[in-house]
Amino acid sequence: MKIGVIGGGAWGTALAAVAARGGEVLLWAREPEVVAAINADHANPLFLPGVALSPAIRATGALGDLAGVDALLVVAPAQHVGRVLAETPVGATPLVMCAKGIEAGTRRLVGEVAHAAHPGAPIAVLSGPTFAHEVAAGLPTAVTLACEDSDLQARLAARLAGPAFRPYASTDVMGAEIGGAVKNVLAIACGVVEGAGLGQNARAALIARGFAEMTRFGLARGARAETLAGLSGLGDLVLTCSSTSSRNFSLGVGLGRGESAATLLADRRTVAEGAFTAPVLVEAARDVEVDMPIVEAVCRLLDGAEVRAVTRDLLSRPLRDEV
């Protein structure tokens, strides 16, 4: 199975490195310098410095070159997935969605965006607690690989699995997507706790209550509770809420220190998806009548509200049962 990868950032390159252990990989990158470096030097110093890449990875700047692959790993930023896929020859090629987020305007998850662009393509979702540099370095990693077609899921898992990369099977595509999208927003909130010096008690409480919000929203959208409690939900949430290696967490740290969202986002080569997902998620939650106060608080912080005022408002909400 020849694998194509759409996206030459850190995560796309790390997944290409995983797939290259089992055969040929063709990676599309928007940046000409990334294409040149991968083909000439077997490296991506712009996004994944210090990692030697397999010669089995070839890069291209032309989406049309992906026409001959057997499966496509889609790692473009969530807000660009629709546009990129519209320019990609897909047909019935399986699309494995590796981006995490909700499209602004349509409020569609990335898998739904992909299905709208290419209705004949089977959709799978790969999600879980994954820092790109650790995956590329061959450190132990486990992910959820969700697909409604169990035979396709098994073939994809066999192609991507390796000694240190372990995909767990699921048929709950919706649950795997929702976990990945919501955790990005919650990671910003946890970063704010760190940046504002609110303490470890606050971070632990926020993770737990954030997970409750994720679960309420997921169940309302048809996800399964066990998926949200697994690698693509709780597992990914714990990882991204506890390390500055998370772009969303580090964005939150800056907000907690009083820096503006505009300044923090302008100074980034990579995308903090949670900043774009948060306002869309608030709208999507209202559509299904789900209360997500932490997500709403993140939106206020991104709009410039003071951390102290937002924290006070969260803590003064009416008392209620935990479950």
Secondary structure, DSSP 8 states (H G I E B T S, - for coil): --EEEE--SHHHHHHHHHHHTTS-EEEE-S-HHHHHHHHHHS-BTTTBTT----TTEEEES-GGGGGG-SEEEE-S-GGGHHHHHHTS--TT--EEE----B-TTT--BHHHHHHHH-TTS-EEEEESS--HHHHHTT--EEEEEEES-HHHHHHHHHHH-BTTEEEEEES-HHHHHHHHHHHHHHHHHHHHHHHTT--HHHHHHHHHHHHHHHHHHHHHTT--HHHHTSIIIIIHHHHHTS-TTSHHHHHHHHHHTT--HHHHHHT-SS--HHHHHHHHHHHHHHHTT---HHHHHHHHHHTT--HHHHHHHHHTS------
